[in-house]
Amino acid sequence: MRLIDEAILKESRGKLILLVFDKNGTRAMEVNESFAFLWNKFSGTDFSTEDLASALVEEYGIDPESASVDASSTITIWKDSLLLKEG
């Protein structure tokens, strides 16, 4: 998997905002800290759900089972939000 290139993560007024520039225009999403961590860590690289889970365990010290669930949820959000490249 790979994240789209047409997005920028910014902080504005203490909130993390992902700006997405796609064929329909610009959209903004407020995201949480772990979303931003994973976005920054994996932007521009190929990754798997397991890679995300490992990063969550390393960064936040959560157990592997919880990290796997969180990583799967994040992938679902990214897919539903059209933040993953096709193919």
N, C-alpha and C positions, 0 to 999 in steps of 0.2 A: 504494500500500500504506500501511497505517497500523498501528502497534503497539496492542495492547490497553491499556486504561486501568487494568485491574485488577491492576496489578503495581507493586512498589516495589523499587528497587535500593538496597541497604544494604551498608555495610562492617561486618564482624563479625570480630574477632580477626585482622585482616589479610587477610581473604578477602572477595571481592565476592560477594554473595548477591542473587539476584533472587527476591523473594517474589511468588508469583502467587496471587491470590484468585479462584477460579473456582467454577462450580456444584458441583464435586466436593470443595470445601474449599480448604485452603491447601497449596501445595507450594513447595518451595525448590529453587533451582538455583544451584550455584556457577558463576560465570562468570569469564572472563579480562578483562584490561584493555581489549582492543580491543572485545570484546562490550559492556562497560560504556560505553566511549566512544561507540559507535554508538547504544546504547540511550538514553543521555542526550541525544545530539545530535538524535535523530529522534523521541523521544517527543512525542506531541501534534501531529505534522506528517505530511503526506503525503510519501512519498518513493519513489524508484525504486532499482533495483539500481545504476544509474549514479551516483545521489546518494551511496550508501554507498561505492562505489569511489572517487569523488572525495574524499570526506572522509578515507578511509584514506590516499590519496596525500598529501593536505595535512598530516594529523596525523603520519604515521609516515614519510613520505618514501620509500615503496616504489614500485616501478615500476607503471605503470597496468595491465599484464597480470596481475601478482600481485594487485593490489588488486581487479580484476574477479573473479578466482577466489575470493578471500577474501569478497567481498561476496555472491557467489552462494551460497557455503557458509553464510554467516550467514543469508541468507534461507531456505535449506533448513532450517536448525536452528530458526529462528523458526516456520516453518510446521509442522514436525514436533512442536514443543513447544506448538503452539496459542497462539502469542504475537502472531499477526497477526489483525486484525479481518477478519471475513468480509465479502464484498461489494465 
